[in-house]
Amino acid sequence: MPDVPKADISDYFAAGHSNEDFEKLIRSTVTDTNVPARDTPVPKGATLVRKLVELDAANKFATNDKGSAELFSTIFKNVSRYNPTQKDWMYYN
């Protein structure tokens, strides 16, 4: 949080900020223009944020480890595979 060092969301609200303040902070921080460009084909011709919106990720994927894994595999299935022998993710371009 910008004015509450080493804080989480509960500290932000405890410091007297409202839901509207938080929404303004999010809108001012998260935009398509400040998402780092990727040199990978994922997703083709679109930023990652646009792909998440297109997938309606917030509504179609569970907010738990399984949902995160399903979302990751949906977005990166063409370029990333887990190698159990090396116990690591491999990137293919």
Buried (B, 14 or more C-beta within 10 A) or exposed (E): BEEBEEBEEEEBBEEEBEEEEBEEBEEEEEEEEEEEEEEBEBBEEEBBBEBBEEBEBEEEBEEEEEEEEBBEEEBBEEBBEEEEEEEEEEEEE
